[in-house]
């Protein structure tokens, strides 16, 4: 099994108002097709860790590898490219552009990557919507769909560049139990059928218990 993501001796400090050691010697790997969750009390460093793993925060000590390549120390433009191509994001808030159609929202990361024609991107976006059973919403404005549908659109958008890993920050935090269950099942299916890796920060214990592995954090460390 290949390793998609690896953190080696990651340490993070906040320097203001006083020096604070937020993350302490974080070491772990995510394998291809693995569906892992990160759990821990508020303030234990989960979201801070996710920002580092997603290459958005570069102010840390240690090494981060994506598809066995070192990403630590790469310049901003290259990190932006890696992030867009290899990492799909699903947040608690879907961040859809309400004046755009559903299809246009899903196309955005692929347009930014600019490795395909507009026609190819549109075709891919439609396929992702179809895969999540929401292709009938393609030409609706994002402001006209329900909360559960918005989160599915956000997942389709995260999938558009066929990433190596999907990272989620409380992706069911805003949803009722029915829609949370829907999101969980989609993630499980992506892991099983597409061999996609998923790493999800969650407070939802029922959600975490059904993932392949729970990474428990406490006071900036991973509990073994």
C-alpha positions in Angstrom: 0.0 0.0 0.0 1.4 3.4 -1.0 1.7 6.3 1.5 -0.2 9.4 0.3 0.6 11.7 3.2 3.3 11.5 5.8 4.0 13.9 8.7 7.5 13.5 10.3 8.3 15.2 13.6 6.0 18.1 13.0 6.2 20.9 15.6 4.3 24.1 15.6 4.7 27.2 17.8 2.5 30.2 18.3 4.8 33.1 19.2 2.2 35.7 20.2 1.2 36.9 22.8 3.6 34.4 24.4 5.5 31.4 23.0 3.2 28.4 22.9 4.1 24.9 21.7 0.9 23.9 19.8 1.9 20.7 18.0 4.5 18.4 19.5 6.4 15.8 17.4 3.5 14.7 15.2 4.3 11.5 13.2 1.8 9.5 11.2 1.0 8.3 7.7 -2.1 8.0 5.6 -2.2 5.2 3.1 -3.9 5.0 -0.3 -7.6 4.3 0.1 -7.5 4.8 3.9 -10.4 6.7 5.5 -9.0 8.2 8.8 -10.5 10.7 11.3 -8.9 13.0 13.7 -10.6 13.5 17.1 -9.9 15.5 20.2 -11.2 18.3 22.4 -11.5 21.8 21.1 -8.1 23.5 21.3 -6.0 20.3 21.1 -4.5 21.3 17.7 -6.6 19.4 15.2 -7.4 22.3 12.9 -3.8 23.7 13.2 -2.5 20.3 12.1 -4.9 20.1 9.2 -3.7 23.5 8.0 -0.1 22.3 8.0 -1.0 18.9 6.3 -3.0 20.8 3.6 0.2 23.0 2.9 -1.7 26.2 3.8 0.4 26.8 6.9 4.2 26.6 6.2 5.4 28.0 9.5 6.3 24.7 11.3 9.3 22.5 12.1 9.6 18.9 10.7 8.8 17.4 7.3 5.6 16.9 5.3 5.5 14.4 2.4 2.7 14.2 -0.3 2.9 11.1 -2.5 6.4 10.4 -1.1 7.7 13.8 -2.2 8.9 16.4 0.3 6.7 19.5 0.2 8.2 21.3 3.2 10.2 24.3 2.0 8.7 24.5 -1.5 7.7 28.0 -2.7 4.2 29.4 -2.4 3.3 29.0 -6.1 4.4 25.4 -6.2 2.4 24.7 -2.9 -0.6 26.3 -4.4 -0.3 24.1 -7.5 0.2 20.9 -5.3 -2.8 21.8 -3.1 -5.1 22.4 -6.1 -4.0 19.2 -7.9 -3.6 16.7 -5.1 -5.8 17.8 -2.2 -9.6 18.2 -2.2 -11.1 20.2 0.6 -14.5 19.8 2.3 -15.2 22.3 5.1 -18.0 22.8 7.6 -19.2 25.7 5.5 -19.4 24.8 1.8 -18.1 28.2 0.5 -20.1 28.0 -2.7 -20.4 31.1 -4.9 -24.2 31.7 -4.7 -24.3 33.7 -8.0 -22.7 30.8 -9.9 -24.6 27.7 -11.0 -23.8 24.4 -9.3 -21.9 23.2 -12.4 -19.8 26.4 -12.4 -18.9 26.0 -8.7 -17.7 22.4 -9.3 -15.6 23.5 -12.3 -13.7 26.3 -10.4 -10.7 24.3 -9.0 -10.1 22.7 -12.5 -10.2 26.1 -14.2 -7.6 27.3 -11.7 -5.4 24.3 -12.5 -5.9 25.0 -16.2 -4.7 21.6 -17.4 -7.8 20.9 -19.5 -10.1 22.7 -21.9 -13.3 24.3 -20.7 -15.3 21.6 -22.4 -13.4 18.8 -20.8 -13.7 20.5 -17.3 -17.5 20.9 -17.9 -17.7 17.2 -18.8 -15.7 16.1 -15.7 -17.8 18.4 -13.4 -21.0 16.8 -14.8 -19.6 13.3 -14.2 -18.8 14.2 -10.6 -22.3 15.5 -10.0 -23.7 12.4 -11.6 -21.6 10.2 -9.3 -23.1 12.0 -6.3 -26.7 11.8 -7.7 -27.0 15.6 -8.0 -26.6 16.1 -11.8 -30.2 17.3 -11.9 -29.0 20.4 -10.0 -26.3 21.3 -12.5 -27.9 24.5 -13.9 -29.5 25.7 -10.7 -27.9 28.6 -8.8 -26.0 27.5 -5.7 -28.2 29.8 -3.6 -31.3 27.7 -4.7 -30.3 24.3 -3.3 -30.6 22.8 0.2 -27.9 22.5 2.9 -27.4 18.8 2.3 -27.2 19.3 -1.4 -24.7 22.2 -0.9 -22.3 19.9 1.0 -22.6 17.3 -1.8 -21.8 20.0 -4.3 -18.7 20.9 -2.2 -17.6 17.2 -2.3 -18.0 17.2 -6.1 -15.9 20.3 -6.3 -13.3 18.7 -4.1 -13.2 15.7 -6.5 -12.9 17.7 -9.7 -9.1 17.4 -10.1 -9.0 13.7 -9.1 -7.0 14.5 -5.9 -4.8 12.0 -4.0 -6.5 12.8 -0.7 -9.6 14.6 0.5 -9.3 16.6 3.7 -12.4 17.5 5.7 -12.7 20.0 8.6 -15.9 19.2 10.4 -17.7 18.4 7.1 -20.8 17.3 8.8 -20.7 20.0 11.6 -23.5 22.0 10.0 -25.7 19.1 8.9 -28.6 17.1 10.5 -28.2 13.4 11.1 -29.8 12.4 7.8 -27.4 14.5 5.7 -24.4 13.6 8.0 -25.1 10.0 7.2 -25.2 10.8 3.5 -21.8 12.5 3.6 -20.3 9.6 5.6 -21.6 7.1 3.0 -20.2 9.2 0.1 -16.8 9.3 1.8 -16.9 5.5 2.6 -17.8 4.8 -1.1 -15.0 7.0 -2.4 -12.5 5.2 -0.2 -13.8 1.7 -1.2 -14.6 2.2 -4.9 -12.2 5.0 -6.0 -9.3 4.0 -3.6 -9.3 7.6 -2.4 -7.6 8.6 0.9 -9.6 10.7 3.3 -8.6 12.6 6.4 -11.4 14.2 8.4 -11.3 16.3 11.5 -14.6 15.7 13.4 -16.3 16.0 16.8 -18.9 13.5 15.7 -18.0 10.2 17.5 -20.5 8.1 15.5 -18.9 9.3 12.3 -15.3 8.7 13.6 -16.0 5.2 14.9 -17.0 4.0 11.4 -13.8 5.3 9.7 -10.9 2.9 9.2 -8.8 4.6 11.9 -9.2 7.3 14.6 -6.2 9.5 15.2 -6.7 10.9 18.8 -5.2 14.2 19.7 -4.6 15.6 23.1 -2.7 18.8 24.1 -0.9 19.0 20.7 0.2 15.3 20.6 -1.1 12.2 19.0 -2.2 9.6 21.5 -0.8 6.2 20.7 
